[in-house]
């Protein structure tokens, strides 16, 4: 996809969701950081269910340390890898208190030095809490970028670098949210909902799914409609009208 088309692609997603944001519940940069750490290999819904009562008791590093690892594990036991995550949250909370005055740093290097925080988590925190134009590539964004041709890559870092290279600057801050929501609700893994896709005309995916009654699938260059009525409606009918087929001579071999 070229830069001009990529701009139109993002403009259309922005039109559909003018004010995109994370679906994780949080109250401040610290609770955002904890929520993102907990969301690794877990759904936002499951994280929100666990953190709703947790953040009422512990919404700062100091309060989390007072809560302790065992009690924290009890709050998040419904989330995958909860033991490891509880240990990391306590450890990062301690470092925040000891090295950053209890505040979440607005530095990638400092964030990635915290236990349980990698590049993707740092990107989310920098983008959402500190309004930086970072793009965190998760499974949804990786799929959308490759499937649509927006920024193909073999690794999340390749996709991230490709997105930064091709996207106009004005879209970079919201790109993470626009793409993840599009991948979560429209361009889904097993069967993308192409008929409802806002960016369908720009997408390079060759196996677009069809709406019910539209046939087996959609191609980038659909066949010319076979009847005047179908051409007027701008679509290919699933089968020629029965009366026209009945009027053809038995020796006719011309297709519809």
Secondary structure, DSSP 8 states (H G I E B T S, - for coil): --HHHHHHHHHHHHHH-TT---SS--SSHHHHHHHHHHTTTS-HHHHHHHHHHHHHH--SHHHHHHH-HHHHHHHSTTSTTHHHHHHHHHHHHHHHHHHHTT---S-HHHHHTSTT--HHHHHHHHHHHH--------HHHHHHHHHHSSS--SSHHHHHHHHHHHS-GGGHHHHHHHHHHHHHHTS-SSS--GGG-TTTTT---TTB---TTS-S-B-SS----SSHHHHHHTS--SS--HHHHHHS-TT-----
